[in-house]
């Protein structure tokens, strides 16, 4: 089936951040779009407003008639949907064309110059920043992002003039091996998704295979110090980057007064006094990678400097929801121990004179089982830790695996408590005057309570 011949698209798991970008893409292409997701949320509400026919019950009868013609309908699924799902079974039994999200993304972008940002962590902020830099320049770009850009209020950017497309290259389920990058960035390779890869060595091998997929006329940009041994073609131009070392790096870093300034050093031309619009220290690394891609794509120094300053960030990535003299509320998606460590370091640099409390909801039983000691070590960098029940997502419970595994391994001296998911808002209400900086952390559904938590803290 050619994409041009498709009249309707049905999504199994329409509300995921990666899937929703494809929903928006096909709506923009004038296709009829329908689908299922387990629960409604703010994002699915927006998709419905934009024209997608979505429902939230597992019921074959709710599939629209226009999605029942297998000759003109493509079904796209996320790996989070179980194989025994009734609607999946219907499409499978009826002989429909069924593809993974990553396969379709690869098809859509195969004739474009893909700017693919991969890594255990940092890829969403870096890809969104890269897209903003190019979209704000004469270069222009399209983008499929793993987060909602606060500048553009979407995870999808489209262009009628540019053949560049920024893609967040997700390693889960080896999805990034469906892509053919023109420029590939690898931000980090700390082991994750061991339910898929099994071992650290297999995880690193997945990234090595990703670098093999770079076009022969392309570029590879890898963060300094990674264990990864890339395997691009000999004709691929390879660079390194980092905060203080690498072909692309920063000098003269100044952090203070809620601002960050640094000089960007590059083999393609230095730029003085870069000021990230979201002043957290991890955005020095992210910004260096994004600026390297923008330079290689043809953006000017003036365009890059202005766009770095105007970058407003990504929803749920160091997302400042409330900033008052007496209370700060941040929502952050960090759900891997190294991401949490980076969050703690950045927040302590900004607020070294305040007590920082984190309310953390672990994501997945398998990840908690594999990394509970590492989670405890990273969370122990905060002053107080409130641990919420594990968010299961696609998984069934694992006997003996609960948030208490992390709780029991937190460092001595850290103020700590356990909290049921249902009581999260109640705890904030009861203790609202105790907080100075509160971070709602994790990739689960605690985010749904952040608006209510903000209301409570605003009254303090």
Secondary structure, DSSP 4 states (H G I P E B T S, - for coil): --GGG--EEEEESTTSHHHHHHHHHHHHTT-EEEEE-SS--HHHHHHHHTT-EEE-S--GGGS-GGG--TTTEEEEE-TTS-TT-HHHHHHHHTT-EEEEHHHHHHHHHTTSEEEEEE-SSSHHHHHHHHHHHHHTSSS--EEEEEEEETTTTEEEE--SS--EEEEEE--GGGGGGG--EEEEEE-------HHHH-SHHHHHHHHHHHHHTS-TT-EEEEETT-S------TTSEEEEE-SSSSSBEEEEEEEETTEEEEEEE-TT--EEEE--SS--THHHHHHHHHHHHHHHHT--HHHHHHHHHH---BTTBSEEEEE-SS-EEEEE---SHHHHHHHHHHHHHH-TTS-EEEEEEEE-HHHHHHHHHHHHHHHTTSSEEEEEEEE-TT----TT-STHHHHTTSPTT-EEEEE-GGGHHHHHHHHGGG-SEEEEESSSGGGGGHHHHHHHHHT-
